Amino acid sequence: MKKIFPYRITILLLSVVLLATSVAAAPAPQPPNVTFTLVQGLPAVMQVGESYTVEIQMTSDMPFAAATALPTAYYPGRYVVAAQGDHDRQGTTATFHVTFTAKGSTSQLPGGVAPVAVVAGAHYQGGFVASQQFDFLVAVP
């Protein structure tokens, strides 16, 4: 059997320590710089049957794996309704369109308005997610 000399053990331990510290000292990846811009929002007043489209542009300095914009509402399916969201595949820019339609009067609601929103977001390799919510208060007489 071969003997391990003390200097070999020392070199081995030093190598392990250096490897561990070099991995631990590696800088964390920087998150992408993402900008969401509301190009067109919803008007403060809509008439029953009217439709308006929210447009949001997203730009990123790093490519995203997927991006989407989804509607949300405090009273889902009533008053002011969005049919569906919008999505985009890989890239560094995306433009989202989410159309809302006024379905019924909001006069009986608190403040006479229906709160609705669009949430836009992007997912990146490595698990980073960037998102922003755009809120609207819409009155339907």
N, C-alpha and C positions, 0 to 999 in steps of 0.2 A: 504494500500500500504506500502511496506517495504522500509525503508529509507536506503540509501547507506551512510555509515559513511565515513568521509574524509580519514581515513587510508585505507579503501578498494579501494577507487579511486586511492590513491597513489600507492598501491600494483599493481593494474591493470595497471596503466600507466608505472610503473617500469618494469612490466612483458613484456609489449609491446616493450619498449625501449630495453630491454635485448634480446628479441627475434629478433628484427630488426638488432641489432648490431651483434648478433651471426651469422645470415644468411649472412650479408654483409661481415663479417670477414672470412667467409669460403674460403679456398684457391681454386683458379681456378684449374680445372683438368689439369694435365701436358699433353702436346701433345706427341704422340708416337715418339720414335727414329727410323726413317726410313732411310734405306740405299739402294740406287739404284746403281748397278754395271753393267757396260757395259762389257759383256763377249766377244762378237764378234760384230764388227761394219761392215760397208760397206767399200769395197776397194775404193781407189781414182779413179780407172779406171775400168769400166765394158765394155764388148763387147755387142753388140745388141744380145738379146736372153739369155744372162747369168742371172742367179738368185743367190742372196746371202741372207742369213738370218741374221738379227740382233737378238742377244740374250741378254736379260737383266734379271738380277736376282735382286729381291727385298727381303729385310729382315726387319722385324719390331719387336720391343720388346712388342707390343700389337697386339692382333688379329684385322684384318681389316674386314669390312663388304663385300667389293668387291674391286677388283684390275683389272686394264686394261692397255694395251699398244696400242696406235693407231698411224698409220703413218700420216704424213702430208707432203705436198710438195708445193713448190712455183708455180710449173706448174702441177697441178693435172691432172692425166690421160695421161701425155706426158713425154717422155724422160726416167725417172726412176719411176716405178709405183709399189705400194704395193697393193696386192689384198684385204687384210683385216687386222684387228688388232688381238690381243689375249687378253684373260681375264682369271681370276681365281676367285674362290669364296672364302669364309671365310678362314682365316688362318693367319699365321705369316710369311710365305715365299711364293714366287711365282717366276716362271720363264716364261718369255715371249719370243715368237718367232714371228718376223714380217719379211716376205720374200718380197724382192724387185726384180723386173725384169727390165732390160734395154730394152726399147722399141724403141728408136731412137737416132740419133746422137745429141749431145749437142754443136756441133761446132759453131752454130750461136748464142748461148747464151752468155751473158757477162761473160768473163773469161773462156768460154768453159765448164762450169760445171752447173749441175742442183743441186740446194739446196733441200735436203730432210731431214726429221727428224722423230724421234720416240719419243712420249711423253708417259711416264709411270706414273701411279698414283694409289693411294689407297684411299678409302673412309672409315672413321671410324664412329662408333656410336658417336653420339653427334655432327656430322657435320664436324669434322676435315678432311681436305683433304691434302695429301702430293703428290707432283709430281716432276718430273724432265724431262727435254727435252735433247735429244741427237741429235746433228746436224751433217750432213754429206754433203760434196761437192763431187759430182760424175761426172766424165767426161766419156762420151760415144763417142768414135771416129767414 
